[in-house]
């Protein structure tokens, strides 16, 4: 497609999305390579220049796991969610709030985006309670197991006032997936879950989850089995079927967002060239669109 033809195709979307809020979640794999993060920052910069209000939420699971292993700390995941003891929580604080948040801010600054880094603890943005010990179905084994997730929180509420303040000042909030409670305890929260809850309270037009894979696959082993569009009613079939681990968490986040009033959720690859712009501004898209 020529540049002119591409601009013509994008024009209706530019009119539709100007002044709207997009919540965009970055997976840790997207931030693993400086060049990949930089290419994504260019795309975010374009959205910013087009008056789309971008809110970035990021995880950092691979980086946290790598540091934990280097420190001799056991890494334990259940259904795509991290079990977090006291030492693992310290690792999450260092990786999420420290290195990765700073790396994103630096990359956005390089491309003339005014961004502000914060976590869910800042200004009481995200209030959470410690997740109780639960008997859950392990999707990997099909067996019910008892799990103590440790310092993992369940979100009670999101106070959007600081985000609205930043957005109204033309800043891009960059949020690491941590939260606190009224007693000052800090909890690790899954970043997909955080992004979904923030998209609901901000009445976002889109929730976009950037992953290392192209989207939802009919066959998880076949990249060519991409499902380009799903409806909310289809999600349970996938969650009860072949989808496991991190993708099940993403589908649950998309369901929460759509049930909370977000019109559209997207799961796309953040590693493909210009994937974010392709998904937003072309008729074909490049990943999986989920809507009511």
C-alpha positions, 0 to 999 in steps of 0.5 A: 500500500502506498503512503497516500493510500494508507493515509486515505484509509486511516483518515476515518480512524483519525477522525474517530479516535482523536481525543479518545483514550487508549490503554496499551499494555506492554509485555516484558518481551516487548521491552527485552530489546532496545530496538523493539522498544524504540520502534514501539515508542515511535508508534506511541509518539504518532498516536500522541501527536494525533491527539490520542490519549495514550495510557501505558501499563507494563509488566516485566515478567521475563525480566523479573524471572531472569533476575530472580533466577540470578539471585537464586530465587525460585520462580513459580507460576500458576495459570500465568500468574506469578506466586510472589513471596517477600524476596520475589516482591523485592525483585518485582519492585526493582524490575518494574518500578526501576529499570523497565519503567525508566527504560520506557520513559527514556524511549518515549522522551527520545521521540518527543513524548511527555511521559510520567512514570508511576506505579499503582501505589502512587497517589493511591491509584490502585487499591488492592487486598492480599489474595487469599489462599485459593483452591483453583483448577490448574489449567496445565494439569487439569487438577485442582490445587491449593495455592498461596500466591503470597504478596499478590493483590486483588484490585479493589478500586482504581482512583483515576484522578491522577491519570485524568490530571496527567492526561489533561496536561498532555502527559502520557502515564506509564504505569507499572503493575504494583498496588498498595493497601491502606496499611501501606503494604505493596502487592504485585498485580498482573499487568493485563489485569491492571490494564483492564481495570484502568481501561474501565475507569477511564472509559477507554475506547480501546484496550490493546495488549501487546504480546510476543505472539500475533494474537489468539490462535485456534491452534497454539502451535500454528501461527497461521491459525490466527483468529482475527475477530472474536465476540465476548460470548466466544471467550469461555470456549477458548478459556475452557479449551486449548488456551492456557497460561498467559493467554488465558489471563489476557482473555480474562482481561479483555472480557473484564474490559468489555463487560466494563464498557470498553468497546473493543479489546485487541491482542496483537504482537508487539514484535511485528513491524508497525503492528500497533498502527496497523491494528488501529488504522487499517481495515485488515488489522494484524491481530485479534479484535474482541468486542461485545 
